[in-house]
Amino acid sequence: MVVALAAPACGREDAGNGDRDALSAAEFRQQADAACLRFYERIDALGSQPSSADEFAAWAAESLRILREGHAELRQLVPPESLVETWNEGLALNDEIDELLEEQVDAVKEEDVARFQELQEQIQSKNAEAGQRAREVGLEECG
């Protein structure tokens, strides 16, 4: 089984409701895209997706750990008010994708090809939605 690990595309839950000042739209976009590039590069550094189930499960688990670290970094960003709603929608999609990725790793370990494929379709759909939210807030590297 091989999956294209989806790198979800957004940041801070309940963005704009914290006690820090919101970034300008340009600052927000620059910082979010820079953060995405950093964690995408870390995933790329893991190398190609392995083809054996055991190696894939370990690779995917490490990739998911990196994604979650990246999401934590993105969650620290405070977008301008005009972007908060869309940003939060993207955050919710990221959370859903992370859960689906965890389930997919389990499906690989259990050698459940049908479940793996079902989850892959869900991940691709949610990732497309998350990418759309990232583009809607003006990001180029995220999503």
C-alpha beads as a LAMMPS data file, in Angstrom:
LAMMPS data file: protein, C-alpha beads

143 atoms
142 bonds

1 atom types
1 bond types

-500.0 500.0 xlo xhi
-500.0 500.0 ylo yhi
-500.0 500.0 zlo zhi

Masses

1 110.0

Atoms # bond

1 1 1 0.000 0.000 0.000
2 1 1 1.252 3.438 -0.852
3 1 1 -0.340 6.729 0.091
4 1 1 0.472 10.266 -0.775
5 1 1 0.641 11.707 2.692
6 1 1 -1.512 14.781 2.736
7 1 1 0.063 17.818 4.315
8 1 1 -2.873 19.741 5.694
9 1 1 -2.880 23.419 5.202
10 1 1 -3.871 25.770 8.023
11 1 1 -3.067 27.139 11.471
12 1 1 -4.403 28.505 14.746
13 1 1 -7.632 27.236 16.288
14 1 1 -9.923 30.073 17.253
15 1 1 -7.446 32.421 15.618
16 1 1 -7.969 36.038 16.467
17 1 1 -9.473 35.288 19.873
18 1 1 -6.138 35.235 21.709
19 1 1 -4.512 38.021 23.646
20 1 1 -1.907 38.741 20.973
21 1 1 -2.379 41.292 18.230
22 1 1 -3.389 40.041 14.828
23 1 1 -0.784 40.125 12.100
24 1 1 -1.306 42.154 8.969
25 1 1 -2.518 40.072 6.042
26 1 1 0.925 40.263 4.391
27 1 1 2.756 39.276 7.595
28 1 1 0.328 36.450 8.232
29 1 1 0.709 35.044 4.727
30 1 1 4.494 35.314 4.798
31 1 1 4.801 33.618 8.189
32 1 1 2.296 30.852 7.399
33 1 1 3.909 30.035 4.062
34 1 1 7.385 30.018 5.647
35 1 1 6.180 27.627 8.364
36 1 1 4.623 25.306 5.789
37 1 1 7.820 25.237 3.769
38 1 1 9.792 24.274 6.881
39 1 1 7.645 21.289 7.768
40 1 1 7.196 20.174 4.156
41 1 1 11.005 20.163 3.812
42 1 1 11.283 18.025 6.959
43 1 1 8.817 15.516 5.514
44 1 1 10.673 15.507 2.184
45 1 1 13.903 14.798 4.091
46 1 1 12.385 11.500 5.268
47 1 1 12.742 10.270 1.706
48 1 1 10.404 8.367 -0.549
49 1 1 7.452 6.544 0.891
50 1 1 8.468 2.954 1.589
51 1 1 6.557 0.177 -0.127
52 1 1 6.528 -2.377 2.695
53 1 1 3.714 -2.075 5.225
54 1 1 5.989 -1.989 8.281
55 1 1 8.329 0.618 6.836
56 1 1 5.411 2.657 5.557
57 1 1 3.706 2.660 8.963
58 1 1 6.874 3.977 10.617
59 1 1 7.429 6.559 7.858
60 1 1 3.819 7.741 8.022
61 1 1 3.887 7.997 11.815
62 1 1 7.013 10.198 11.644
63 1 1 5.470 12.293 8.879
64 1 1 2.340 12.773 10.970
65 1 1 4.470 13.836 13.964
66 1 1 6.147 16.471 11.775
67 1 1 2.774 17.655 10.453
68 1 1 1.471 18.061 13.977
69 1 1 4.542 20.072 14.966
70 1 1 3.974 22.251 11.917
71 1 1 0.323 22.667 12.820
72 1 1 1.336 23.732 16.325
73 1 1 3.571 26.402 14.802
74 1 1 0.792 27.563 12.486
75 1 1 -1.691 27.683 15.364
76 1 1 0.429 30.396 16.964
77 1 1 -0.252 32.779 14.096
78 1 1 -3.036 35.309 14.546
79 1 1 -4.563 36.228 11.189
80 1 1 -6.298 39.528 10.559
81 1 1 -9.996 39.483 11.426
82 1 1 -11.004 39.235 7.769
83 1 1 -9.280 35.821 7.502
84 1 1 -10.205 34.285 10.865
85 1 1 -13.313 32.359 9.808
86 1 1 -11.697 30.719 6.795
87 1 1 -8.500 30.030 8.764
88 1 1 -10.492 28.291 11.501
89 1 1 -12.309 26.189 8.900
90 1 1 -8.917 25.066 7.633
91 1 1 -7.820 24.221 11.170
92 1 1 -10.820 21.987 11.660
93 1 1 -10.035 20.216 8.387
94 1 1 -6.421 19.703 9.489
95 1 1 -7.623 18.043 12.671
96 1 1 -9.877 15.729 10.680
97 1 1 -7.048 14.850 8.302
98 1 1 -4.685 14.059 11.170
99 1 1 -7.218 11.644 12.636
100 1 1 -7.746 9.990 9.257
101 1 1 -3.981 9.630 8.812
102 1 1 -3.735 7.900 12.185
103 1 1 -6.495 5.524 11.161
104 1 1 -4.711 4.893 7.888
105 1 1 -1.495 3.911 9.657
106 1 1 -3.566 1.431 11.690
107 1 1 -5.117 0.064 8.496
108 1 1 -1.635 -0.550 7.081
109 1 1 -0.564 -2.371 10.236
110 1 1 -3.719 -4.481 10.073
111 1 1 -3.226 -5.058 6.320
112 1 1 -6.765 -3.817 5.703
113 1 1 -6.451 -2.681 2.099
114 1 1 -10.128 -1.753 1.702
115 1 1 -10.087 0.469 4.805
116 1 1 -6.796 2.007 3.720
117 1 1 -8.238 2.946 0.323
118 1 1 -11.427 4.309 1.877
119 1 1 -9.389 6.476 4.222
120 1 1 -7.153 7.604 1.353
121 1 1 -10.181 8.921 -0.518
122 1 1 -11.380 10.772 2.584
123 1 1 -7.903 12.241 3.158
124 1 1 -7.649 13.434 -0.430
125 1 1 -11.068 15.072 -0.236
126 1 1 -10.372 16.793 3.094
127 1 1 -6.918 17.853 1.932
128 1 1 -8.416 19.439 -1.190
129 1 1 -10.813 21.379 1.054
130 1 1 -7.979 22.443 3.380
131 1 1 -5.913 23.531 0.383
132 1 1 -8.840 25.590 -0.844
133 1 1 -9.091 27.340 2.537
134 1 1 -5.353 28.064 2.424
135 1 1 -5.699 29.600 -1.039
136 1 1 -8.723 31.607 0.123
137 1 1 -6.590 33.289 2.799
138 1 1 -3.898 33.938 0.207
139 1 1 -1.322 31.268 1.036
140 1 1 0.899 29.924 -1.723
141 1 1 3.016 27.263 0.002
142 1 1 0.429 25.833 2.394
143 1 1 -2.080 23.503 0.856

Bonds

1 1 1 2
2 1 2 3
3 1 3 4
4 1 4 5
5 1 5 6
6 1 6 7
7 1 7 8
8 1 8 9
9 1 9 10
10 1 10 11
11 1 11 12
12 1 12 13
13 1 13 14
14 1 14 15
15 1 15 16
16 1 16 17
17 1 17 18
18 1 18 19
19 1 19 20
20 1 20 21
21 1 21 22
22 1 22 23
23 1 23 24
24 1 24 25
25 1 25 26
26 1 26 27
27 1 27 28
28 1 28 29
29 1 29 30
30 1 30 31
31 1 31 32
32 1 32 33
33 1 33 34
34 1 34 35
35 1 35 36
36 1 36 37
37 1 37 38
38 1 38 39
39 1 39 40
40 1 40 41
41 1 41 42
42 1 42 43
43 1 43 44
44 1 44 45
45 1 45 46
46 1 46 47
47 1 47 48
48 1 48 49
49 1 49 50
50 1 50 51
51 1 51 52
52 1 52 53
53 1 53 54
54 1 54 55
55 1 55 56
56 1 56 57
57 1 57 58
58 1 58 59
59 1 59 60
60 1 60 61
61 1 61 62
62 1 62 63
63 1 63 64
64 1 64 65
65 1 65 66
66 1 66 67
67 1 67 68
68 1 68 69
69 1 69 70
70 1 70 71
71 1 71 72
72 1 72 73
73 1 73 74
74 1 74 75
75 1 75 76
76 1 76 77
77 1 77 78
78 1 78 79
79 1 79 80
80 1 80 81
81 1 81 82
82 1 82 83
83 1 83 84
84 1 84 85
85 1 85 86
86 1 86 87
87 1 87 88
88 1 88 89
89 1 89 90
90 1 90 91
91 1 91 92
92 1 92 93
93 1 93 94
94 1 94 95
95 1 95 96
96 1 96 97
97 1 97 98
98 1 98 99
99 1 99 100
100 1 100 101
101 1 101 102
102 1 102 103
103 1 103 104
104 1 104 105
105 1 105 106
106 1 106 107
107 1 107 108
108 1 108 109
109 1 109 110
110 1 110 111
111 1 111 112
112 1 112 113
113 1 113 114
114 1 114 115
115 1 115 116
116 1 116 117
117 1 117 118
118 1 118 119
119 1 119 120
120 1 120 121
121 1 121 122
122 1 122 123
123 1 123 124
124 1 124 125
125 1 125 126
126 1 126 127
127 1 127 128
128 1 128 129
129 1 129 130
130 1 130 131
131 1 131 132
132 1 132 133
133 1 133 134
134 1 134 135
135 1 135 136
136 1 136 137
137 1 137 138
138 1 138 139
139 1 139 140
140 1 140 141
141 1 141 142
142 1 142 143
